[in-house]
Amino acid sequence: MTEPTAAIDREHGRWERTRRVLRLAVPSAGEALLGMLVGLVNTYLVGHLGAASLTAVGLAWQWAMAAMILFTAVGTGATALVARLVGAGDWDGANRVVLQALGLAAVTGVAASAILIVLAEPAVALMGAEGEALAQGAVYLRVVSSVYVVSAIMFIGNACMRGAGDTRTPMLVMAVVNVINVIVAWVLVEGVGPFPALGVLGAGLGSAVGRCVGGLLVVGLLMRGCAGLRLRWVGPDLQVIRRILRVGLPASLDQLIFRLGMLAYVRVVSALGTVAFAAHQIALNGESISFMPGWGFAMAATTLVGQGLGARDPERAERDAMLAFWVAAGFMSVMGVAFMLWAPQIIGLFTEEAEVVALGSTPLRLIGVVQPFLAAMMVFAGGLRGAGDTLTPLLVNGCAVWLLRVPLSLLVTRWLGWGLTGVWLVMALDLTVRGTVLLAQFKGGRWKTKEV
């Protein structure tokens, strides 16, 4: 083979790998966007109701996200196992994983609903909510948590399809969820036509109805057959359940430790006052736009690493994950520049209160600077989880939030008086450290010998 021909072949190979990564990542990023839009739409719709309503939804949403910890153990384990089995060509094994994962989803959904419905008011109060913000937050949390059975099935069914290499169907499911959420929430928040204006309650009902439809849609797709997967009704398989949980429980513990840290972190921010917390929540919503490509490429890395190891080609798995990182870093860096240039305009999309816009603009600019590190944190954590190494992200994330983010946030607010800007400086430092450490751990290569 001549040198020009070899160079053309290498270029063709790189382009094919790039296309494969993009084919997985772009729909995953779309799914992430659509998933976040549920919260963004609710925030937007209640934003004009005042700072108390905005704070109520923001604080309640923290607990709603915390409940996802119960689903993470099953979803992460199912994605890694399905990807590994599909890479090895074992579709029967992959289908067994899907059925057991959905059974676990139903159990965890019931548990999450029961806990948050009963403890909604003290949970929101624990975050520092008082008065009207407390009352509205408890109502919102009860409504969105009442449908966790179908929410869990949607979340975990989508995770199985991503493990099989189908990221397009989960994106379409979330598109349906969002259309329903937008329509129902808008009608019930504003009181359109014959419907009463329910405010925060209407936003919660929109989210709940949308997720119910999404969960039922996922069940229907898997019963009919989707992404090469098909539900086959058999009894509980304890061996498969153990394999799912062996991989997934460290990921769930990772999320538990991190989420508890985030609750403590949010408690520090809420102590700065209602206006500061409203600015913080809106800045987070703006920042969440950059999570879309990061999450998409992280999911691509999870699938590609799992399938590469299933095919007994760890070098391919590493190359694909590195490619996912570089493309994600490029996309997210562009977004970071947009955050730095147009922070007030982005914050202004969610509120007209000048004080909130002013307080939220500097934090959004700060987070724009560290977007490449955020990309590294997300993609390499996803790659390690795809290999079944969920312990390393657990240790990195747990140490970062409890040894860095929470204590330094207390320092800059209570003793240095840096306010919301200081809190976001700490966040930027946290993301930089985690991205750097996870990159080093991935390049170390110990994940290549991981058994699941």
N, C-alpha and C positions, 0 to 999 in steps of 0.2 A: 504494500500500500504506500503510495507516495505521500510526502509530507503535507501537501495541500489537501489531499483527500482525507488524511487522518485529522487535520485541523477542522475540516468541514464536518466530519463525523462527530468530533468532540463538541463542536458548536451545536450540532443538531441534538446531541445527547443532553447538553445543558438546557436547551430550549424545551425539550420534551419534559425534563425534570421540572423546569419552571412552570410549564403548563399544568403538570400533575399537581404541583403544590397550589397553584392558583385555582385549579378546578375544585380542590377541597376547601381552600381558605376563603375564597370570595363568598360562596354561599354561607359559610360559617360566620363570616363577618356580617353578612346580611341578617342572619339569625340573631347574632348578638345585638345588632342595631334594633331589630324588631322587638327583641326581649326587653331592651332598655327603654324602648319607646312607650311601653306600657306605663312605666314609672314616670317618664318624661311628660307624656300626655296628661297624666293625672296631676302632676306638678303644675303644668301649664294651665290646666282648666281651673284649678283651685287657687292659682297665683293671684288672681284679681279679687279673691274673697278676703285677702288680708294676710298679714304675717302669721296670725294664730293658725289659720287653716293650712298655710304652707308649712309651718313648723309641725303641725299635727301629722300631715301626710309624710313628711320627712322622717320624723321619729318613729312612726309606726312602720314605715318601710324598712327601717333598720332591723326590726324584729321579724318582719316578713322575710327578709333576706337571710336572717340568722336561721330560720326554720329550714332553709335549703340545705343546711348542714346534714340533716337526716337523709336527704336525697343524694348528697354527694358521695357517700360511701358506696351506694349501689350504682350510681351513674358512672363514677370513675372506674370501678371494678368491671362493670359491664363493657364499657368502651374498650378498655385494655384487653379484656379476654376475647371479645368479639373480633377486634382487630388482629390479635395474635392467631386465632383460629381461622379467620378468613385468609390471612397471609399463608397459612399452612394448607389451605384448601379444604378445611374440615367444616363444611356448612351445617352438617347435622349437629355438631358440637356447638356451633354459633347459635343455632336455633334453640338448643337447650338452655343456653345462657340467657337468651331473650325472655323466655317464659319465666324462668326463676327470678330474673331481675324485675319483671313486671309484678310478680307476686310480692316481692319485697317492697316494691314501690307502693302498693296498696296498704301494706302494714305500716310503713313509715308515714304515709299520708294521713292515716287515721290518728296516729300518735301526735303528729304535728298539729292537726286541727284541734284535738282535744286540749292540748296544753295551752295553745294561744287563745282559744275561745274563753277558757276559764280564767286565764291570767292576763287578759288584754290590758285592763286598766292599770294594775300594778306594774306591768312591764313598761308601759308608756311613761308612767310616773317615775320609774327608775331612771329613765333617760333625762329627767329634769322638766318634763311637761307639767304645766299647771293650768288651772282654770279652764278656759275654752279650748286651748290646745290639747289638754289632757282628755276632755270629754270627746272631742272630735277624733283624736288619735285612737282612742279605744274603740270607737265605732268602726273606723276604717280598718283597724287590725282584725277585728272579729269577722268582718265581711270577707276580706281577702283570704283569711285563714280557713274559712268554712269549706273551701273547695280543694283542700290540699290533696285529697285522694286522687282526683283527676289531674291536678297539677303535677303530682309526683309521677303519674303514669306518662304524662306528656313529656316531662323532663327526661325520664329514664328511657322511654321508648325512642326519643330523639337521640339520646346518647348511644343507644345500640345501633341505630342507623348510621350515625357518624363513624362508629367503629368499623362498619361494613364498607365504608368509603362513600356513602351517600349523604352529602351535606346539603343537597338541594331540597330534598323533601322536608327536613326539619325547618328550613328557612320558609318554605311555603306554608307549613303549619303555623309558624309564628306570624306570617302575614295575615292569615285568617284571624288569629287571635287579636291582632292589632286593629283590624278593620272593625271587628265586633266591639272591642274596647272603646275605640274612638266614638263610634255611633252611640253606644249605650251610655257611656260616661258623659258625653256632650249633652245628650238629651236630658239626662237625669241631674247633672250638675246645674245646667242653665234653666231647666224646666221648659223644654220646647213643646209647643202644641198643648195637648191635654195633660201632659205629664208634669208633676210638681217639681219645683226646684229643690233638690235634696242636698246640694252642696257636696261636702266631703263624702257623705254616704253614697251619693250618686257615682263618684269616682271609684269608690270601692266596689260597687255593684258592676260597673263596666269591666273592671279587671277580673272579677269573679266569673262573670258570664263568658268572657272571652276565653279564659283558661279552661272552663268546663268544656266548651266546644272543642278546644285544642286537644284535650285529653281523649275525648270520644273519637276524634278524627284519627289520632295516632293508633288507637286500638283497632279501628276499622281498617286502616292501611295495613297493619301487621297481620290481621286475620286474613286479609285477601292476599298478602304477599307483597313485600316492598324491600328494595335494596338487596334482593337475594335472601331475605329473611322472611320467615313465616311462622306464626304462632301455631304450635302443636300442643294440644292439651294433654299433659301428662301430670303425674303427681309430683310433689316436692322432691327435689334431688339435692340431698344434703351435701354431697361432694361438690356440686357446682356452686351451691350457695356459699360454702366455705371458701371456694376459690374467689368468688366475687368479693366477699368480705375481707379476705386476706389482703387483696390489693386495695380495696376501697376504704377500709376502716382507718388506715393512716391518713388517707386523703380527707376523710370526714373529721378526724381529730385535728388535722391541719386547719380545716375550715373553722372548727369549733374554737380552737385557740386564737386564730386570727380574728374571727368574728367577735369573740369576747373582748379582744383587744380593741377592735373597732368600736364596740359599744362604749368601752371606757374612754376611747379617744373622742367619740361623739359627745359623751358626757362632759368632757373638758370644754368642747366647743360650745355646747348649749349653755354652759355657765357664763359665757360671754354676753348672753342676752338674746332676745328673740330676733332682733334685726341682724346681728352677727350670724346667728344660726341660719337664718333665711338666706343670707349671702353665701354662707358655706354650702348649703344644700344646692343652691343654683349653680355655684361654681363646680360642684361635683357633677351635676347634670351636664354642664358644658364639657368637663373633662371626660365624662363617660363616652363622648363621641369618639375619642381616641381609643377607647377600649374595643371598639368594633373590629378594626383590623388586628389589634393585638390578640383578642380572643379568637378571631377567625384563624389566624396563623398558629395560635397555640393548639387549637383543635386539629388543624392540619398536621402539626408536628406529632400530636398524640396518635393519630391514625397511622401516619407514615412510619413512625418509629415502631409501633406495634406490628404493623404488617411486614416491615423489613425484618424484624427479629423473628416473626413467624415463618418467613421465607428463608431464615438462617443466613441473612445478609446484613450484618450489623454496620458494615461500612456504608452501604446504601442508606440505611436508616440515619446515620450521622450526617451524611451529605444532604439528605432531604431536610433534616431539621435545621442545619446551618443555613440552607437556602431560604427556608421559611423565615428565619430570624432576619436575614438581610433585607428581604422584601418588606417584612413588617416594619423594620426600623426605618426604611425609606418612607413608607406611607405615614407612619406616626410622626416622623420628623417634620413632614410637610404640615401636618395638623398642629404640631407644636409651634411652628412659625405663625400659623393663623391665630393661635391662642395669644401669642405675644403681640401681634399687630392689631387684633380686633377684639380684645377681651371685653371692653365695655359693650360693644354691639352684641356679642354673644350672650352676655349676662342680661342685656336688655330685652332679649327674646322672651325671657321668662317673667320679667317684672318691670313695672314702670316706676317703682320707688327709687328715687335718686340715691338715697343713702345706701340701699342694698346694692345697687350697681357699682357705686364707688368702693364699697367694702369688698365686693367679690372680684373685681378686675385684677388686682395685684396677685391674689392667689392663683388665678387661672394663668397669668403670665408665668409665674414661677414653675408651674407644672409643665408648661410648654417646653421649658429648657431641658427637662430630664426625660423626654419621650423615648429616646433610644434605650435608656436603661429600663423604662417600663416595658418596652418591647422584649428586651432580653429576659426580664423577670417572667413575663407571661409565656413566651415561646419555649424557653428551656425548662420551665416547670411543666409545661404540657408535654414536652418530649420525654422527660424523666417519668412522668405518669404513664405515658404510652408504653414504656419499657417495663412498667410494673414497679418502678422505684418511687413509691409515694412517701417514703420516710424522709428523703433528703429535702423535698419542698416543705414538709412538716417542720423540720428542724430550722431551716432557714427562715421561713415565714414567722414561726413562733418566736424565735429569738429576736427578729427584727421588730415585731410589733410590741413585745413586752419589755425588751431591753433597750429599745431605741425610741420608737414612736411615742408610746404612752408617757414614759418618764420625762423625755425632752419636751413634750407638749405641756406637761405640768410646769416644767421649769420656765419655758418662755412665756407662759400666760400668767402664772401666779407670782413669779419672782422677777422676771425681766420686763413684764408688761408689754410684750410685743403684739398681743392680741391675735386676731385671725391671721395676719400675715406671718407671724411667728409659727403658728400651728402648721401652716402650709409649707414653710421652710423645712420644718421637721419631716413632713410627708415627702418632700422632694429628696431629702437626704436618705430616708428609709428606702425609697424606690431605687435610688442609685446603688445603695449597698446590696440590696437583694438581687438586682439585675447582675451586678458584678460577680457575686458569689455563685449564683446559679449557672452563669456562663462557665465559670471555672470548674464547677462540679460536672457539668455536662461534658466539657472537653476532657475531663479526667478519664471518662470511659468505663467506669465500673458498672454502669447500667447495662452494658452489652452482654453481661453474663447473668442477668437477672432472670430467674424462673418464676412463672406465674401459675 
